[in-house]
Amino acid sequence: MSTTRNPRSGIPALCSDQTREPLPGTARTGARTLALEHPRGWGRDILDGEALGAELSAQVKSWLKANRAQLQFIRRPGREGQKDHGSVTLFIADASTAVPVLEKMELAGPEELTQVDLSTPGHTPGAEKVSDPLLLVCTHGRRDRCCAVKGRPTAAALARKFPGLVWESSHTKGHRFAPSMILLPWNYSFGTLDADRAVDMFATVLAGELPVEGNRGRGTLGAPGQVAELAVAEVLRDAGRPAAPGELVVESGPDSPQSSSAGKSGGRAATKVVHVTRPAVPDSGGQARTWSVTLESQRCYPVVSSCGDRPKEGKSWVAVSVAGDVDDNNARR
């Protein structure tokens, strides 16, 4: 099996043009994300020693592991992102709390990162809370060509529409879905949205609604939970009662005692049931509602992990049924 190439140029096609993998269930997992402004070169891996030097990179790696955090390098879109402003901005997003929180602080440089105290989410010394969400768009061309070709124009278009809320970012995982994006503080991943649809997506977020189109899932959940949440979010959107980002509670996930799995004997695909709850809004008189989402493991092809890679077969969790009340009329999908 050979890599697909552009018939005119002979250049391998972009991986994001070839991949036919469902988006839900592919989000980068994690609950705490740090986004550090670094206008200079990022290298292929931001902590491979090229950007920060071997000694500081090793210190940052140990500090991130101790704090169970992930690091993104960011810069302002366009030429502004190449300028040295004398200090660097650090965003701290924690989605492990009941209400995800985003904070912002200024550092003299990356060498101060390991001195930041992350022990009190939402109350980091020297930081201020940020009320608006933050959108990171991967433009890490050294990691994958897709991110430069598709990420940079998307980031530029978003930044023009939402100044200050959109930053270019280092590798966000999933460049096969370029332009790849992370929405903080909830840690939702997005992909395959062109500039116009990305603008619509972020406008939906700012209106307090959880977008379904292009959504790869919430990184605080495993793949089945990501798929189940988005399946219910789609039901609610279609019923005119859209959920807010992070509002839905996924009560069971991969390897949970509440999940059920059918064996593969007899050629049957593996199945799983995940329960998703929309809590009652305080003082609204409404009731919490729960959906049972049945998922099935299905094969998908082709999956091209990075530009230049050979296509391969993958597996994805797919929602095959959603059972539960949408509103008082017991509308069902």
Buried (B, 14 or more C-beta within 10 A) or exposed (E): EEBBEEEEEEEBBBBBBBBEBBBBBBBBBBBBBBBBBBBEEBBEBBBEBBBBEEEBBEBBEEBBEEBEBBBBBBBBBEEEBEEEEEEBBBBBBBBEEEEBBBBBBBBEBBEBBBEBEBEEBBEBEEBEEBEEBBBBBBBBBBBBBBBBBBBBBBBBBBBEBBEEBBBBBBBBBBBBBBBBBBBBBBBBBBBBBEBEBBBBBBEBBEEEBBBBBBBBBBBBBBBBBBBBBBBBBBBBBEBEEBBBBBBBEBBBBBEBEEBEBBEEEEEEBBBBBBBBBBEEEEEEEEEEBBBBBBBBBBEBEBBBBBBBBEBEEBBBBBBEBBEBBBEEEEEEB
